[in-house]
Structures are given as C-alpha cells and as structure tokens.
Amino acid sequence: MTAAKLDMAKEFKAYYTAKANPELVEFKDVQFLTILGKGEPGGNEFSSKVEAMYSLAYGVKNICKKQERDFTVPKLEGL
C-alpha cells in the first residue's frame, strides 16, 4: 500500500489560506529550503537561485517518493 502524499497547503491550511483579518498561527518546527539576497525578483541572480532551489526540492522529493514518503513541493513564498 502506498503512503499518502503530504500536501503542506492541505496539512497547514490555516497558514496557506489568507483571511480578512490577520491572525497569529503557530506551527511545530518544520524543515524548508530558503535563498537569501536582495534585488529585483525578475533579475538574473534571483532567477538562478530559485531555479537551483527548485532543482534541489524536486531532487529531495524524488528521493522521498522512492522511500514512500512523497510530498507536494509547496509554492514559492517571499518575505
């Protein structure tokens, strides 16, 4: 039997669903990938870093899928 695929948007719906009024939402510790930098989101540096991050994310996903721990790669977020 195949394990259910983890979908962060469904698992943490309160985080991924915006409401009319802001609210504080707390989560347990989670692992994530991040890039740091400054500049235009459409610039070459940003695009290169995002491409590298998604390549890594999908590489990890494929390894986890083979171990029956599949997940959906979440959408890109910005701070």
N, C-alpha and C positions, 0 to 999 in steps of 0.2 A: 504494500500500500504506500502511495506517495504522500509525503507530509504536505500540509497546506502551505501555500506560498505566503510569506509575510508581506503585507502591504502597509507601510508606515502611515499612509494617508487614512487608511481604514482603522488601523490599530490605535492611532492617536488623533482621532477625528477632531477633538477639541483644539488641537494645535493647528491643524491644516484647514479649519473652517473659520473664517472671519465672521464675527458677529457685529451688530450695530454698535454695541457698547464694548469698550475694551475690558478685558478681564485677565486676571492673573491665573496662569495654568502651570502646574508643577508636574515634572516627569522624573522617572528614575533615570539613572545615568545611562547614556546611550553612546555608541561609537559613531563617528561620522568622519567624512573627508572634508577638508577645507583648503582654500587657497587664500593667500594674503596679497594685497597690493593696492595701488592707487592708480587712478586714471580712468579713461573712457571705457565703458563696458563694451563698446564696439571695437576697441583698439586691438592691435596685434598681440600685445602681451596678455591681455585678459583672455582673448580667444584661444591662445596657445595653452594657457593654464587650465581653462575649462575643458579643452579637448583632452589634455593629459589626465585631468581628474576623472572624467567620464570613462576614459580607457581603463584606468585603474579600477573604477567602480564596477564596470562590466566584467573585468577580469576576476575580481573578488566574487561577483555574482555567479560566474560560471563555475568557480571552484566550489562555492557553497551549494550550487544546484547539483553537482555530482555527489555531494555528501547528503543530499536530500534535505537541505536547509535553504531552499530557494527563497528569494525575496524580490520585490519590485524596487528598482532603483528610483528613489524619490525625485521629484522635480528640483531644479536648481533654486536655491534660496539666496538672498542677499541681505547684508546688514548695512 
